[in-house]
Amino acid sequence: MKFQFVKSLILALAITLIPLSAWASSDIVVIVNVQNPLSSIKVSELDNFFMKKTRVWPNMDVVRFFDHRDEHPNRKMFLKKYVEKTSREVELYWIGEKIYTGNIAPIQITSDSMMVAMVSRFPGGIGYVSKSFKLPKTVKTLKIVKD
């Protein structure tokens, strides 16, 4: 009986610490489909792709931006670092876009592995993952260049 309690306590602590360990990842990387000819992107271009102000890549592939869900630690980091908006500001932006232009927010993904799967699937795919996530050969990282 005592062993079961200790086992349950360890499991509860591990579950509690999972979000903290996710925050421990020091950075994120922007990924694109391996077929994308670019090797770098300016911060302003990345922001324009995310906000759907630019809808096609220079090679004319349609941009398919994939976002993480609001509660994912990578999203907060991405918004702060590259979009310079809070989650609430982005939410309000997309509400306005839906009403006035019909544009909808990027599809939200639940995990880095799902993000890689979606970006891999579309030639114009773009998203972001934890820097520590092991990437397959179906995607590549873009170097982010300050404007």
C-alpha positions as CSV (number, residue, x, y, z in Angstrom):
1,M,0.0,0.0,0.0
2,K,2.8,2.4,0.9
3,F,4.6,1.6,-2.4
4,Q,1.5,2.4,-4.4
5,F,1.3,5.8,-2.6
6,V,4.9,6.6,-3.4
7,K,4.4,5.5,-7.0
8,S,1.3,7.7,-7.4
9,L,3.2,10.6,-5.8
10,I,6.2,10.2,-8.2
11,L,3.7,10.1,-11.2
12,A,1.9,13.2,-10.0
13,L,5.2,15.1,-9.6
14,A,6.3,14.0,-13.1
15,I,3.1,15.2,-14.6
16,T,3.4,18.5,-12.8
17,L,7.0,19.0,-14.0
18,I,6.3,18.3,-17.6
19,P,5.3,21.9,-18.4
20,L,8.3,23.2,-16.6
21,S,10.6,20.9,-18.6
22,A,9.0,22.2,-21.8
23,W,9.8,25.7,-20.7
24,A,13.3,24.7,-20.2
25,S,13.9,24.4,-23.9
26,S,15.9,27.5,-24.5
27,D,14.8,28.3,-28.0
28,I,12.7,27.5,-31.0
29,V,13.5,27.0,-34.7
30,V,11.4,27.8,-37.7
31,I,11.0,24.9,-40.0
32,V,9.9,24.6,-43.7
33,N,9.3,21.7,-46.1
34,V,12.6,20.4,-47.4
35,Q,11.5,21.4,-50.9
36,N,11.5,25.0,-50.0
37,P,14.4,26.7,-51.8
38,L,15.0,29.4,-49.1
39,S,17.6,29.0,-46.4
40,S,16.8,32.2,-44.5
41,I,13.9,34.5,-43.8
42,K,13.6,38.1,-42.4
43,V,11.7,38.5,-39.2
44,S,9.2,40.8,-41.1
45,E,8.6,38.2,-43.7
46,L,8.0,35.6,-41.0
47,D,5.5,37.9,-39.4
48,N,3.8,38.5,-42.7
49,F,3.5,34.8,-43.4
50,F,2.0,34.2,-39.9
51,M,-0.5,37.1,-40.2
52,K,-1.3,36.0,-43.8
53,K,-0.3,39.4,-45.2
54,T,1.9,37.4,-47.6
55,R,0.3,34.3,-49.0
56,V,2.9,32.8,-51.4
57,W,6.6,32.0,-51.2
58,P,8.9,33.6,-53.8
59,N,8.7,30.3,-55.8
60,M,4.9,30.8,-55.9
61,D,4.1,27.9,-53.5
62,V,1.1,28.7,-51.3
63,V,2.2,29.5,-47.7
64,R,0.7,27.0,-45.2
65,F,1.6,28.3,-41.8
66,F,1.1,26.0,-38.8
67,D,0.9,27.4,-35.3
68,H,1.0,25.7,-31.9
69,R,-2.0,25.9,-29.6
70,D,-2.1,28.8,-27.1
71,E,-1.1,26.7,-24.1
72,H,2.0,25.3,-25.9
73,P,5.2,27.0,-24.5
74,N,6.7,27.3,-28.0
75,R,3.8,29.6,-29.0
76,K,4.4,32.1,-26.3
77,M,8.1,32.2,-27.3
78,F,7.3,32.5,-31.0
79,L,4.8,35.3,-30.5
80,K,7.1,37.3,-28.3
81,K,10.3,36.8,-30.4
82,Y,8.9,37.1,-33.9
83,V,5.4,38.6,-33.9
84,E,5.8,40.9,-30.9
85,K,2.2,40.4,-29.9
86,T,0.5,38.6,-27.0
87,S,-1.7,35.6,-27.5
88,R,-4.8,37.8,-26.8
89,E,-3.7,40.4,-29.4
90,V,-3.3,37.7,-32.0
91,E,-6.7,36.2,-31.1
92,L,-8.3,39.6,-31.6
93,Y,-6.5,40.1,-34.9
94,W,-7.8,36.8,-36.3
95,I,-11.4,37.7,-35.1
96,G,-11.1,40.9,-37.1
97,E,-9.6,39.2,-40.1
98,K,-12.4,36.6,-40.1
99,I,-15.1,39.3,-40.0
100,Y,-13.6,41.7,-42.5
101,T,-11.6,39.6,-44.9
102,G,-12.7,36.0,-44.4
103,N,-9.1,35.0,-43.5
104,I,-8.7,32.5,-40.7
105,A,-5.9,31.9,-38.3
106,P,-3.3,29.3,-39.1
107,I,-4.2,25.7,-38.1
108,Q,-3.1,25.0,-34.5
109,I,-1.0,21.9,-33.8
110,T,-0.7,20.1,-30.5
111,S,2.9,18.9,-30.6
112,D,6.3,19.3,-32.2
113,S,6.0,15.9,-33.9
114,M,2.6,16.8,-35.4
115,M,4.1,20.2,-36.5
116,V,6.8,18.4,-38.4
117,A,4.3,16.0,-39.9
118,M,2.2,18.9,-41.2
119,V,5.1,21.0,-42.5
120,S,6.5,17.9,-44.2
121,R,3.2,17.2,-46.0
122,F,2.9,20.6,-47.8
123,P,5.6,22.1,-50.1
124,G,4.7,25.6,-48.7
125,G,4.5,24.4,-45.1
126,I,6.1,26.5,-42.4
127,G,6.0,26.2,-38.6
128,Y,8.2,26.2,-35.5
129,V,9.4,23.6,-33.0
130,S,11.7,23.3,-30.0
131,K,15.3,23.7,-30.9
132,S,16.0,20.4,-29.2
133,F,13.4,18.4,-31.3
134,K,15.1,15.9,-33.6
135,L,14.1,16.8,-37.1
136,P,13.6,14.3,-39.9
137,K,15.0,14.9,-43.5
138,T,11.5,16.0,-44.6
139,V,12.0,19.5,-43.1
140,K,14.7,22.0,-42.7
141,T,15.3,25.0,-40.5
142,L,15.4,28.6,-41.7
143,K,17.9,31.0,-40.5
144,I,16.1,34.1,-39.1
145,V,17.6,37.4,-40.2
146,K,16.8,40.6,-38.4
147,D,15.5,43.3,-40.7
